[in-house]
Amino acid sequence: MGKPNDRKALDIARNRIIKVGKKVNKDDNYECRPDIIVHKRKTNDYNLVVIEVKKDIHSQDEKDYDLIKLEHLTIDYLGNHYNYKLGVAIIIGTGKNAGNWEIKYFQEEIRGKRIN
């Protein structure tokens, strides 16, 4: 995972905008702001984990959009150069679903799911 003195950063809901997609022209990219990223700053060589967190009350479209972002950030898709090692979506239960959660993950084109 690197040398002991390699420093990684944990960025939570910062203003880091990630452009994903093939850069044919400026309109072919879309931007996203992941909730949490673990990476080495100023390089894409050590992008470790990207995390999106939502409450279960969000619309299905919003949750699906998070999954699309994670999938694109974890695979070499249309020229994406971020290649995070792991993408994780966490859905947290609220109200009558409080205490329940769902985790979906992306890792090297593998999609997984776990529900408590």
N, C-alpha and C positions, 0 to 999 in steps of 0.2 A: 504494500500500500504506500510505499515511499519511505524515505529516510526519517529517523526520529526527529530531526530538526526541520523537516518540511512543514511549513505552516499552512493550514487550511483555514478558510473563513466560513463562518455561518452568517448568512445574510437573511434577515427576516423582514419581509414586506418592505424592502428598500425600493428606491426608485430605479432599480436596475431593469432596463427594458431589454428583452431578448428578441432579436429578429430571427424568425424561423422561416425557411423556405429557400427556393432557388432564386438567386438574385439576377434575374434577367433585366429587370428594371425596378425602380423603387416601389411600384405597385404590386409586385409579385411576392412581397414579404408581408407577413403579419407580425404584429408585436404582441408580446405577452409579458406579464409580471408575475412570476411564480411567488407563492406565499413564502416558501423557505427554500434556500439553496445552500448546499455545502460544496465549496469549491476553493480553488486557489485563485485569488484575485489577479486580474490583468492577464490571464491566460486561459485558454480552453483545454489545456493539456491535463488538468486535474479536476475536471467536473465530476463530482462524486454522486450527489443526491439532489434531486429536485422534488419538492413536496407541495401538493395542493390540499387545502383543508376546507371543507364545507359542512354546514349544518344540513340535516336531512330536509329542512323546510325549503331549501333552494330548489328552483325549477330543475326538471330533468335536463333541459337544454344547457343550463349553467354547469351542471355536473358533467354532462357529456363534453362540453367545451374544455373543461379541465382535463379530461381523459385524452382528448385530441392533442392538447398542448404537451402532456406528459409523453405520449407516444412519439411525437415529433422531436422532443428534446432528448430522447433516449436511443433513437436509431438514426442511421445515416439515411435521411429521407430528403430527396430533392436538394441535395447540397447542404443540408444541415451539418454544421461542424461542431455542435456543442457536445453531442454524444455523452450525456450523463450516464453513469454506470447504473443508476437506479432511479426510477420515477415512481412516486407513491401518491395515491389519492386516498385521503381519509375522509369518510363521511361520518359525522357525529350525530347520534340520535338526540332529539329534543322532545319535550312534552311527554307523551305516553311512551315514546321510544327512548327516553333518557336512559343512559347507561349502555345502550346498544351502539355498535359501530360497525363499519364496513371498511375494509382496506382493499384497494386494487393496486397492482404494481406492474411496472414495465421494466424489463431487464433484457437487453440484447434481443429484442424482438419477441420476447416471451411475455405473455400477458397472464397474470394470476389474480386470484380473488380470495379473500378470506372474510368471513362474517362471524361475529360473535353471537 
